[in-house]
Amino acid sequence: MRLAVKEEYFDEPTCEHNKEKKVCKTATPGSSTGGCALDGAYIVLSPIKDALNIIHAPINCLGNSYNQRTSKAVSGKEYYMYGLTTAMNENDLIFGSEDKLRQGIIYTNNRFKPKGIFVYNTCVPALTGEDVEGVSKELSDKIKIPVVPVFSQGFSGNKNLGNKIAGDALFTHLIGRKEPSIDLLGDFNINLIGEYNIKGELFLIKKALKSIGINVLSTITGDSTIEEIMYSHKAELNVVICSKALVYLARKMKEKFGIPYIEESFFGMTSTNKAVMDIVNSIGNMELVKKAKDYIKIMTKKTEEKTNEYKKFLTGKKVLLYTGGVKSWSLISALNDLGLRVIATGIKKSTDEDKLRIMKEFDKNGNIIMLDNGNPVNLIKIAKENNADIILAGGRNQYTAIKSLIPFLDVNQERLEPYVSYEGMEFMARLIYSEIKNPLFRLLKESI
């Protein structure tokens, strides 16, 4: 049985802050509020469309994670929409629940016939000493599919840690276990790491890359399969998309399989153009570089034409951005492309690396307010003091903004449209324009 969290999760040598010999913070009381390690691990693994996820925990733990994402899949069983739990109760605390877990895994295999099962250790079984790892290995041998233990007990830390734990589970139990068939390989093969296909964003990224001749061999984990992840070690390049926590996985794959990696964002036209060029330059094929430059030129012109009218209206408008982790900086580039001015961004779930990138982006925006406290009173105070024209945040902040008569747009997993690549830029421009332009807020303010 494993309970302790690996020390290397907190000491990532590739992070910029490590140059100063600083390590990531370990868990402190209350640090997992708003998202624990279980949430982070589930976010990474649940989009795998032919695998099922069993949360070994009281039923509440599943309720906090299940169906909170809007991942999409083009085919397959779409198991990512299922939520399974052993629903531990008081008797299980006293007598143990390893047999219950065994029965759950066997039932899941017989009922759904998945290609793999992820079993999540959580706070209660971790504290009572359940051997989740032993049961997983035993059942994996018996039912002849991967049964992968995920040591995601919530008290270990927050979502970022959970992302790393999930990445480690994939690396330890799946990656490198199978070879791809010849027809799956292209001339230039890459993996996308940290892309979960929220609202179909992966499809837009793949479309751009395919247009210049790049084959996405494996996605970790949007619209992916167990087999696809198993042969991901055959890619020539790993592209980590807006997910600092999964740099850990990219580094481990580089150490074991020799796959280089780069970190990119596809939010906004500037970032998309940069990502495409960084990818082709990393591959190093001159014909590919030329095709990428031609494609960028065409798509930049087309996107500018489609967003021009929106940009005229949006230029100079002020945005309060309160979202989590990497979006706290990656969305800023897209907003800058539309002429919007970001006055503040949230950092509650951001890593030290995220905060460094926020500062780099805000050098272009002037003074920046970094919000660690996102309670409704503070958000509205900052928005009104700085005359924010719109709040971009998660769904839980929607009614706070609307009750204060401030336009609002959801930019988290419940968002209405995909926001990445060139098409996503147009979607975002139209939605922000529509929200700010909505006459309802002006009429309500006049009536008060």
C-alpha positions in Angstrom: 0.0 0.0 0.0 1.3 3.5 -0.9 0.2 6.5 1.0 3.1 9.0 0.9 3.2 11.5 -2.0 6.4 11.4 -4.1 8.8 14.1 -3.2 9.6 14.9 -6.8 6.0 16.1 -7.3 7.1 19.2 -5.3 10.6 19.6 -6.8 10.2 19.8 -10.6 13.7 20.6 -12.0 12.3 22.1 -15.2 10.4 24.9 -13.5 11.9 28.3 -13.7 11.5 28.9 -9.9 13.8 26.0 -9.3 16.7 28.0 -10.5 16.4 29.7 -7.1 16.3 26.3 -5.3 12.6 26.8 -4.4 10.2 23.9 -4.3 6.5 23.8 -4.8 4.4 24.2 -1.7 3.3 21.0 0.1 -0.3 20.7 1.4 -1.4 22.9 4.3 -4.7 22.8 6.1 -7.4 24.2 3.8 -5.1 24.2 0.7 -7.3 21.8 -1.1 -10.4 23.9 -0.7 -12.0 24.5 -4.1 -10.3 21.4 -5.6 -8.3 18.6 -4.1 -5.9 16.0 -5.6 -8.8 13.7 -6.5 -10.4 16.5 -8.6 -7.1 17.1 -10.4 -6.5 13.4 -11.1 -10.0 12.9 -12.3 -9.8 15.9 -14.7 -6.8 14.3 -16.4 -8.0 10.7 -16.6 -11.7 11.0 -17.2 -11.6 12.1 -20.8 -10.1 8.8 -21.9 -13.2 7.5 -23.8 -12.8 3.7 -23.5 -11.8 3.6 -19.8 -13.9 3.8 -16.7 -13.1 5.5 -13.4 -14.0 4.1 -10.0 -13.8 6.5 -7.1 -13.1 4.3 -4.0 -14.7 6.6 -1.4 -17.9 7.8 0.2 -20.4 8.8 -2.5 -19.8 12.6 -1.8 -16.3 12.4 -3.4 -17.8 11.3 -6.7 -20.4 14.1 -6.6 -17.6 16.7 -6.4 -16.0 15.5 -9.6 -18.4 13.6 -11.8 -19.6 15.3 -15.0 -18.0 18.6 -14.1 -16.1 18.7 -17.4 -17.4 19.3 -20.9 -15.0 17.0 -22.8 -16.0 15.7 -26.1 -15.3 12.5 -28.1 -15.9 11.7 -31.8 -16.6 8.0 -31.3 -16.4 5.1 -28.9 -18.3 4.3 -25.7 -17.9 7.8 -24.2 -17.3 6.3 -20.8 -16.0 9.7 -19.7 -19.7 10.6 -19.1 -20.0 7.8 -16.5 -19.3 8.2 -12.8 -18.7 5.1 -10.6 -18.1 4.8 -6.9 -17.8 2.1 -4.3 -19.9 4.4 -2.0 -18.1 3.5 1.2 -20.2 3.6 4.4 -19.8 3.3 8.2 -19.5 -0.5 8.0 -16.7 -0.3 5.5 -14.7 1.9 7.9 -15.0 -0.9 10.6 -14.7 -4.1 8.6 -12.8 -2.9 5.5 -13.9 -2.5 1.9 -11.2 -4.2 -0.2 -13.8 -7.0 -1.1 -16.3 -4.3 -2.1 -13.7 -2.7 -4.3 -12.9 -6.1 -5.9 -16.6 -6.7 -6.6 -16.9 -3.2 -8.1 -14.0 -3.7 -10.5 -15.4 -7.1 -11.6 -18.9 -5.7 -12.1 -17.5 -2.7 -14.0 -15.6 -5.0 -16.3 -18.4 -7.5 -16.9 -21.1 -4.8 -17.3 -19.3 -2.3 -19.6 -16.3 -4.1 -21.1 -13.9 -1.1 -20.9 -10.3 -1.2 -22.2 -9.0 0.0 -18.8 -10.1 1.0 -15.3 -8.7 3.7 -13.1 -9.2 3.2 -9.3 -8.9 6.3 -7.2 -7.6 6.1 -3.7 -9.2 8.9 -1.6 -9.0 10.2 2.0 -11.0 7.6 3.8 -9.5 4.4 2.4 -6.0 6.0 2.6 -6.5 6.7 6.3 -8.0 3.3 7.1 -5.2 1.4 5.2 -7.0 -0.1 2.2 -4.6 -1.8 -0.2 -5.9 -0.2 -3.4 -2.6 -0.9 -5.2 -2.7 -4.6 -4.3 -6.3 -5.0 -5.3 -5.7 -3.2 -8.6 -2.8 -5.5 -9.5 -4.7 -8.6 -8.6 -7.7 -7.7 -10.7 -5.6 -6.5 -13.6 -4.0 -10.0 -13.8 -7.4 -11.6 -13.5 -9.5 -9.6 -16.0 -6.7 -9.0 -18.5 -7.1 -5.2 -18.8 -5.1 -2.4 -17.1 -6.5 -1.7 -13.7 -4.6 1.4 -12.7 -4.3 2.7 -9.0 -4.4 6.4 -8.7 -3.1 7.7 -5.3 -5.3 10.8 -5.2 -6.2 11.1 -1.6 -7.5 14.6 -1.2 -5.5 15.6 1.8 -2.3 15.2 -0.2 -2.8 18.6 -1.9 -4.7 20.6 -4.5 -5.7 20.0 -8.2 -2.2 20.7 -9.6 -0.8 17.9 -7.5 -3.7 15.6 -8.6 -2.7 16.4 -12.2 0.8 15.2 -11.5 -0.4 12.1 -9.7 -2.6 11.2 -12.8 0.3 11.8 -15.1 2.5 9.5 -13.0 -0.2 6.8 -13.1 -0.2 6.9 -16.9 3.6 6.9 -17.1 4.0 4.0 -14.7 1.2 1.7 -15.9 0.4 2.5 -19.5 2.9 4.5 -21.6 5.3 2.4 -23.6 3.2 -0.8 -23.3 2.2 -1.1 -26.9 3.5 -0.3 -30.4 1.4 1.7 -33.0 0.5 0.2 -36.3 2.2 1.7 -39.4 -1.1 3.3 -40.6 -1.3 5.4 -37.4 2.1 7.0 -38.0 2.6 10.1 -40.2 5.7 11.8 -41.4 5.8 14.1 -38.3 4.3 12.7 -35.1 3.6 14.6 -31.9 1.7 14.1 -28.7 -0.5 16.8 -27.1 -0.2 16.6 -23.3 -2.7 18.5 -21.1 -5.4 18.9 -23.7 -8.8 17.6 -22.4 -11.0 18.6 -25.4 -13.2 21.0 -23.5 -16.1 21.9 -25.9 -14.2 20.2 -28.7 -11.1 22.5 -28.5 -8.8 19.5 -29.4 -10.5 19.2 -32.8 -9.6 22.8 -33.6 -6.0 22.3 -32.6 -5.8 19.1 -34.6 -7.3 20.8 -37.6 -4.6 23.5 -37.6 -1.8 21.0 -37.2 -3.2 18.6 -39.8 -3.3 21.5 -42.3 0.4 21.8 -42.3 1.2 18.0 -42.2 1.6 17.2 -38.5 0.1 14.0 -37.2 -1.2 14.0 -33.6 -0.3 10.5 -32.6 -1.7 10.6 -29.1 -3.6 13.1 -26.9 -3.2 13.0 -23.2 -6.1 12.8 -22.6 -8.9 14.5 -24.6 -10.7 12.1 -27.0 -8.0 9.5 -26.4 -8.1 5.7 -25.8 -6.1 3.4 -23.6 -4.2 2.0 -26.6 -3.4 5.5 -27.9 -1.8 6.4 -24.6 0.1 3.1 -24.5 1.9 3.9 -27.8 2.4 7.6 -27.2 6.1 6.9 -26.6 6.6 6.7 -30.4 6.1 10.4 -30.9 8.9 12.7 -32.0 7.8 15.6 -29.9 5.6 16.2 -26.8 3.7 19.5 -26.8 2.5 20.4 -23.3 -0.6 22.6 -23.7 -1.2 25.1 -20.9 -0.7 22.7 -18.1 2.3 23.2 -15.9 1.5 20.3 -13.7 1.9 17.8 -16.6 5.4 19.1 -17.4 6.2 16.4 -14.9 4.9 13.7 -17.3 6.7 15.3 -20.3 10.0 15.3 -18.4 9.6 11.6 -17.4 8.9 10.7 -21.0 12.0 12.6 -22.1 14.1 10.8 -19.5 12.9 7.3 -20.4 12.1 7.6 -24.1 14.2 10.5 -25.2 11.2 12.6 -26.5 11.9 16.3 -26.3 9.0 18.6 -25.2 7.9 22.2 -25.6 5.2 24.2 -23.7 2.6 26.0 -25.7 -0.8 27.8 -25.5 -3.4 27.9 -28.3 -5.6 30.6 -26.6 -5.6 33.6 -29.0 -4.2 34.1 -32.5 -0.7 35.3 -31.3 -0.3 32.3 -29.1 -1.6 29.9 -31.8 0.8 31.3 -34.4 3.7 31.0 -31.9 2.7 27.4 -31.0 2.6 26.3 -34.6 5.9 27.8 -35.4 7.5 26.4 -32.3 6.3 22.9 -33.1 7.6 23.0 -36.7 10.9 24.6 -35.7 11.3 21.8 -33.0 10.8 19.2 -35.7 13.3 20.9 -37.9 12.0 20.2 -41.4 12.3 23.2 -43.7 9.5 22.2 -46.0 7.2 21.9 -42.9 8.4 25.4 -41.7 7.4 26.9 -45.0 4.0 25.3 -45.0 3.4 26.6 -41.5 4.4 30.1 -42.4 2.0 30.1 -45.4 -0.8 28.6 -43.3 -0.3 31.2 -40.5 -0.4 34.0 -43.0 -3.7 32.8 -44.5 -5.4 32.1 -41.1 -4.2 35.3 -39.5 -5.7 37.4 -42.4 -8.9 35.4 -42.3 -9.3 35.6 -38.5 -8.6 39.4 -38.5 -11.3 39.9 -41.1 -13.8 37.9 -39.0 -13.0 39.6 -35.7 -12.4 43.2 -37.0 -15.9 44.6 -36.2 -15.8 43.0 -32.7 -12.3 44.3 -32.0 -13.3 47.9 -32.9 -15.9 47.8 -30.2 -13.9 45.8 -27.6 -10.6 47.8 -27.9 -9.9 49.5 -24.6 -12.7 47.7 -22.7 -11.6 46.5 -19.2 -11.8 42.8 -18.1 -11.6 41.2 -14.7 -10.3 37.7 -15.3 -10.9 35.3 -12.4 -10.2 31.7 -13.4 -7.9 28.9 -12.4 -4.3 27.8 -13.0 -2.9 28.3 -16.5 -5.9 30.1 -17.8 -5.0 33.0 -15.5 -2.2 33.8 -17.9 -3.0 32.0 -21.2 -6.3 33.7 -21.7 -4.6 37.1 -21.4 -2.9 36.7 -24.7 -6.3 36.1 -26.5 -7.9 39.1 -24.7 -4.9 41.3 -25.8 -5.4 40.1 -29.4 -9.0 41.6 -29.2 -7.7 44.9 -27.8 -9.1 44.2 -24.3 -7.3 45.4 -21.2 -7.1 42.9 -18.4 -7.1 44.8 -15.1 -6.9 41.7 -12.7 -6.5 38.0 -12.8 -7.0 35.2 -10.2 -4.1 33.2 -8.8 -5.7 31.0 -6.2 -5.0 27.8 -8.1 -1.9 29.0 -10.0 1.6 27.6 -9.7 4.7 29.7 -9.2 5.3 29.2 -13.0 1.8 30.5 -13.8 2.5 33.6 -11.7 5.7 34.3 -13.5 3.9 34.1 -16.8 1.2 36.4 -15.5 3.8 39.0 -14.8 5.3 38.7 -18.3 1.8 39.1 -19.9 0.9 42.0 -17.7 4.1 43.9 -18.7 2.0 44.7 -21.8 -1.0 45.7 -19.7 0.6 48.0 -17.2 -0.3 47.6 -13.5 -1.8 44.3 -12.6 -3.9 43.1 -9.7 -3.4 39.4 -8.8 -6.4 38.1 -6.9 -5.8 35.4 -4.3 -9.2 36.1 -2.6 -12.0 35.5 -5.0 -15.0 35.8 -2.6 -18.0 37.7 -4.2 -17.5 40.8 -2.1 -13.8 41.2 -3.2 -14.5 40.5 -6.8 -17.2 43.1 -7.1 -15.2 45.6 -5.2 -12.2 45.2 -7.6 -14.5 45.3 -10.6 -16.3 48.5 -9.6 -13.2 50.3 -8.4 -11.5 49.7 -11.7 -14.6 50.2 -13.9 -14.5 46.7 -15.3 -16.7 46.3 -18.4 -17.0 42.5 -18.0 -16.1 39.6 -15.6 -14.7 36.5 -17.2 -14.8 33.7 -14.6 -16.2 30.3 -13.7 -19.9 29.5 -13.4 -19.9 29.9 -9.6 -19.3 33.6 -10.1 -22.1 34.1 -12.7 -24.8 35.3 -10.3 -22.4 37.4 -8.3 -21.6 39.4 -11.5 -25.2 39.5 -12.8 -26.7 40.6 -9.4 -24.1 43.5 -9.5 -25.2 44.3 -13.1 -21.8 43.6 -14.5 -21.7 41.6 -17.8 -20.3 38.0 -17.4 -18.9 35.2 -19.5 -18.0 31.7 -18.3 -14.4 30.8 -19.4 -14.1 27.6 -17.4 -15.1 24.1 -18.3 -18.8 25.0 -18.6 -18.0 27.6 -21.4 -20.3 27.8 -24.3 -17.8 27.5 -27.1 -14.2 26.4 -27.7 -11.8 29.3 -27.3 -8.6 27.9 -28.8 -7.0 28.3 -32.2 -8.3 30.6 -34.9 -11.9 29.6 -34.9 -12.0 29.8 -31.1 -10.7 33.4 -31.3 -13.8 34.3 -33.3 -16.1 32.5 -30.9 -14.6 34.4 -27.9 -14.8 37.8 -29.6 -18.5 37.3 -30.5 -19.5 36.2 -27.0 -17.6 39.0 -25.2 -19.0 41.5 -27.6 -22.6 40.2 -27.1 -22.3 40.2 -23.3 -20.9 43.8 -23.1 -23.3 45.1 -25.8 -26.3 43.5 -24.1 -28.7 46.4 -23.4 -30.2 44.6 -20.4 -27.5 45.8 -18.0 -27.8 49.5 -19.1 -31.6 49.4 -18.8 -31.5 47.8 -15.3 -28.9 50.4 -14.1 -31.1 53.2 -15.4 -34.2 51.8 -13.6 -32.5 51.6 -10.2 
